[in-house]
Amino acid sequence: MDVRQDPNWSAWLDEATGKIALGLERREARDELLDHLEDRALDLLRCRPGLTGEEARRLALDQMGPAAPVRDRLAKIYDPLGGYL
């Protein structure tokens, strides 16, 4: 699945990685989160054969929860100062 197929995924990923200061780290975190979303959507399609791709993408995103808590945790993990202050 391609994130471009679902603007909701793109918006969620943008918010979840929005506080990561360095572009390379932001991209890596975004790719990792996208992998989780794609894996979950594919699992849903396998477990529930009647689902459409759109429904599976929506459910996968719902199961990830709100982006804000993820964003805040990632901001601590990817702190560019490494907690030196």
Residue, then its C-alpha position, 0 to 999 in steps of 0.5 A: m500500500d502506498v501512503r499517497q493512496d490515503p491522505n489520512w495516513s499522510a496527515w497522521l504521519d506528518e503530525a506523528t513526526g512533526k517534532i523530530a528536528l532532523g530531516l533524516e531522522r524524521r524520514e526514518a521514523r516516518d518510514e518505520l511508522l508507515d511500515h507498521l500501518e501497512d503491515r497492520a492494514l495487510d493483516l486486517l485484509r488477511c483476517r477479514p477477507g470482506l474488507t476493502g483496502e480503504e476500510a483496512r487502511r482506516l482501521a489500521l490508522d484507528q488502531m494506531g491511535p492519536a498521533a499527538p502521543v506518538r509525536d511527543r514520545l518520538a520528540k524525546i527519542y529523537d532529541p537533537l541535544g540528546g538530553y544534555l540540557 
